[in-house]
Amino acid sequence: MNMSTYFKTQKLKFSFAVKNGATPKSEIAEYWGGNILWITPADFSTNQCYIIEARRTITEKGLDSCGTNLVSAGSVIVSNRAPIGLIGIAAQDLCTSQGCKSLVKKKYVVNEKFVYYYLATQEKALNTLGRGTTFFELSTYDLANFYIPMPPDDVQTIIVAYLDHRTTEIDKLLTNLQSQSDLLDRYKWELITEAVTHGIDKTVMCRNSGVDWIGKIPKHWKLTKTKWMFEIVKRLYDKEDRDVLSITQRGLKVKDIESNDGQLAESYIGYQVVNINDFAMNSMDLLTGWIDCSPFEGVTSPDYRVFRFHQSKPQCYSYYKYLFQMCYTNRIFYRLGQGVSNLGRWRLQADQFLNMKLPQPPIEEQEKIAAYLDKKTAQVDNLITDINHQIVKLRQYRQIVIHDAVTGKIKVKETQDNGN
């Protein structure tokens, strides 16, 4: 028998009360660092249904200042903005930020894990319900009136057991593929680190650089401060006829200001000029920021740092791009930073940056190193791309398995009895 025969659909509000999240009213120290998990969309895991930890916690006083109550363990947590549609289950009593809503069970019997599995396949559908101008948000009304399939209790239990087994198998494969991707990425950065600090000729005589993160360098290389090769430039632009450039961890990208995607400024007048072969870096966030050598003419945020080679001292752009990006990846810049790291304000001051000591091979050798790295990293990146494509396909298959089970499209009972 087709299991969909057992299914009916109903609105979430008939089985759950929808509770909004909140934030303590200030950064008062006694509100933070307590024993209560404070969940934001950043705390969800794609391969783990239970939310067991949070980046931040609050105290009882912090909870009181929110004007809200704890959400009970077993409640289904849904992110309602930035992004919409992440799903988790509270492993213990907790509270959430305004970026999440909680589905707290009413008296009706419902298996929260069944609801979790179904909603985990509905991210696109939930996103279409987002409303707003500066950002899209899923409203309490729309979430409460979202339809879900609701088979009998025993059928829910069978489906959950089946999906626990199947998703565990798939997740093991995903973990293995992700480990391969991570190892290749680590190998790539080891290649880059070795080449930009020690060169690619293993037969040359070396000497101690006196800089711990550089170590030994070829004897004929120079060691020089950033400021002797580069100058920081800040040229503010008074028009809006240039592309707006964003610094991402995939490099500089032209921002699509028509799409409402990401944070948008009211005006781009007063942004700073970026020319081709200028370096642009996010020096405000040394954990998730990045640096790139621009292939574009454009403008970027006045908060970013733009710099270029002194005109009298040209070097190889690609070599120093690899070197500076390695300094982000290996946390070299982070070690020199200052600020409040737990709030994402760990900055590299201009003076520290300009007085960093950098290796300076002869320019011909810089070009050889850059060409070598272009070839090697392209090979590794192709392997990573292939693995990541497999990951995408496997995640899609995982979603299909879940969707077909929770909507009754497959005969879960018979499949399970056959040991599959």
Residue pairs with C-beta under 8 A, 6 or more apart in sequence:
1 411
2 408
2 409
2 411
3 151
3 155
3 408
3 409
3 410
3 411
3 412
3 413
4 407
4 408
4 409
5 408
6 151
6 152
6 155
6 408
7 149
7 150
7 151
7 407
7 408
8 149
8 150
8 151
9 147
9 148
9 149
9 150
10 147
10 148
10 150
11 144
11 145
11 146
11 147
11 148
12 18
12 103
12 115
12 143
12 144
12 145
12 146
12 147
12 148
13 144
13 145
14 106
14 108
15 105
15 106
15 108
15 110
15 115
15 150
16 76
16 103
16 104
16 105
16 106
16 110
16 115
16 144
17 103
17 104
17 106
18 101
18 102
18 103
18 104
18 140
18 143
18 144
19 68
19 69
19 71
19 75
19 101
19 102
19 103
19 104
20 68
20 98
20 101
20 140
21 39
21 68
21 95
21 96
21 97
21 98
21 99
21 100
21 101
21 102
22 66
22 67
22 68
22 95
22 96
22 97
22 98
23 38
23 66
23 97
23 98
24 31
24 32
24 58
24 62
24 63
24 65
24 66
25 31
25 65
25 66
26 65
28 65
30 59
30 61
30 62
31 58
31 59
31 61
31 62
31 65
32 56
32 57
32 58
32 59
32 62
33 57
33 58
33 59
34 57
34 58
34 59
34 60
34 61
34 62
35 57
35 59
36 57
36 58
36 59
36 60
36 62
36 63
36 70
36 93
36 94
36 95
37 43
37 51
37 53
37 54
37 57
37 92
37 94
37 95
38 54
38 56
38 57
38 58
38 62
38 94
38 95
38 96
38 97
39 51
39 54
39 77
39 88
39 90
39 94
39 95
39 96
39 97
39 100
40 54
40 55
40 56
40 96
40 97
40 99
40 100
41 79
41 81
41 82
41 83
41 86
41 99
41 100
42 55
43 51
43 53
43 54
43 55
43 88
44 51
44 77
44 79
44 86
44 87
44 88
45 51
45 88
46 395
47 171
47 174
47 175
48 88
49 87
49 88
49 89
49 113
49 116
49 120
50 88
50 89
50 90
50 91
51 77
51 88
51 89
51 90
51 91
51 94
52 91
52 92
54 94
58 66
58 95
63 69
63 70
63 95
66 95
68 95
69 95
70 93
70 94
70 95
71 77
71 90
71 93
71 94
71 95
71 96
71 102
71 104
72 90
72 93
72 104
73 90
73 91
73 92
73 93
73 94
74 89
74 90
74 105
74 112
75 89
75 90
75 102
75 103
75 104
75 105
75 112
76 87
76 88
76 89
76 90
76 102
76 103
76 112
76 115
76 116
76 119
77 87
77 88
77 89
77 90
77 96
77 100
77 101
77 102
77 103
78 85
78 86
78 87
78 100
78 101
78 102
78 103
78 119
78 126
78 138
78 143
79 85
79 86
79 87
79 99
79 100
80 99
80 100
80 101
80 137
80 138
80 139
80 143
81 98
81 99
81 130
81 132
81 135
81 136
81 137
81 138
82 99
82 135
83 123
83 127
84 123
84 126
84 127
84 129
84 130
84 136
84 137
84 138
85 119
85 122
85 123
85 124
85 126
85 127
85 138
86 123
87 116
87 119
87 120
88 116
89 112
89 113
89 116
90 102
96 102
101 138
101 140
101 143
103 112
103 115
103 143
105 112
109 153
110 150
110 153
110 156
111 153
111 156
111 157
111 160
113 160
113 164
114 156
114 159
114 160
114 406
115 148
117 159
117 160
117 163
117 402
117 405
117 406
118 148
118 149
118 402
118 406
118 407
119 126
119 148
120 399
120 402
121 399
121 402
121 403
121 406
122 146
125 146
126 138
126 143
126 146
127 136
129 138
129 139
129 142
129 143
129 146
130 136
130 137
130 138
131 137
131 139
131 142
149 406
149 407
149 408
151 159
151 408
158 412
158 413
158 416
159 405
159 406
159 412
161 416
162 405
162 412
162 415
162 416
163 401
163 402
163 405
163 406
165 416
166 401
166 405
167 398
167 401
167 402
170 394
170 397
170 398
170 401
171 398
173 394
174 391
174 394
174 395
174 398
177 387
177 390
177 391
177 394
178 391
180 387
181 384
181 387
181 388
181 391
184 380
184 383
184 384
184 387
185 380
185 384
187 380
188 376
188 377
188 380
188 381
188 384
189 326
189 329
189 330
191 373
191 376
191 377
191 380
192 322
192 325
192 326
192 329
192 373
192 377
193 326
193 330
195 322
195 369
195 372
195 373
196 319
196 322
196 323
196 326
196 359
196 369
196 373
197 213
197 214
197 215
197 217
197 359
198 206
198 215
198 216
198 217
198 218
199 217
199 218
199 221
199 361
199 365
199 369
200 368
200 369
200 372
201 218
204 218
204 219
204 220
205 218
205 219
206 216
206 217
206 218
206 219
207 216
207 217
207 218
207 219
208 215
208 216
209 215
209 216
209 217
209 223
209 357
209 359
210 223
210 357
211 223
211 357
213 330
213 332
213 335
214 223
214 357
214 359
217 223
217 359
218 361
220 362
221 359
221 360
221 361
221 362
222 359
222 360
222 361
223 357
223 358
223 359
223 360
224 357
224 358
224 360
225 354
225 355
225 356
225 357
225 358
226 353
226 354
226 355
226 356
226 358
227 354
227 355
228 310
228 313
229 309
229 310
229 313
229 315
229 358
229 360
230 279
230 307
230 308
230 309
230 310
230 354
231 307
231 308
231 309
231 310
232 305
232 306
232 307
232 350
232 354
233 273
233 278
233 306
233 307
233 308
234 272
234 302
234 306
235 272
235 273
235 306
236 270
236 271
236 272
236 273
236 302
237 268
237 269
237 270
237 271
237 272
237 273
237 299
238 269
238 270
239 269
240 267
240 268
240 269
242 268
242 273
242 297
242 298
242 299
243 254
243 255
243 296
243 297
243 298
243 299
244 254
244 255
244 257
244 268
244 271
244 298
244 299
244 300
245 252
245 253
245 254
245 255
245 274
245 280
245 294
245 296
245 298
245 299
245 300
246 252
246 253
246 254
246 255
246 262
246 300
247 280
247 281
247 282
247 289
247 290
247 291
247 292
247 300
247 304
248 290
249 288
249 290
251 290
251 292
252 274
252 280
252 292
252 294
252 295
252 296
252 300
254 296
254 298
255 262
257 264
257 268
265 271
268 299
270 302
271 299
271 300
271 301
271 302
272 299
272 300
272 301
272 302
272 304
272 306
273 299
273 306
274 280
274 294
274 296
274 297
274 298
274 299
274 300
274 306
275 294
275 297
275 308
276 294
276 295
276 296
276 297
277 293
277 294
277 308
277 317
278 293
278 294
278 306
278 307
278 308
279 291
279 292
279 293
279 294
279 306
279 307
279 308
279 320
279 321
279 324
280 291
280 292
280 294
280 300
280 304
280 305
280 306
281 289
281 290
281 291
281 292
281 304
281 305
281 307
281 324
282 289
282 290
282 291
282 304
282 305
283 289
283 304
283 305
283 333
283 347
283 348
283 350
283 353
284 303
284 304
284 345
284 347
285 344
285 345
285 346
285 347
286 328
286 331
286 333
286 334
286 337
286 346
286 347
286 348
287 334
287 341
287 344
287 346
288 344
289 328
290 325
290 328
291 321
291 324
291 325
291 327
291 328
292 321
292 325
293 317
293 318
293 320
293 321
300 306
305 350
305 353
309 315
309 317
314 363
315 360
315 363
315 366
316 363
316 366
316 367
316 369
316 370
318 367
318 370
318 373
318 374
319 361
319 366
319 367
319 369
319 370
320 358
320 366
322 369
322 370
322 373
323 358
323 359
326 332
327 333
333 348
333 353
334 346
336 348
336 352
336 353
336 356
337 346
337 347
337 348
337 349
337 352
338 346
338 347
338 349
338 352
339 345
339 346
339 347
340 346
361 369
403 409
404 410
405 412
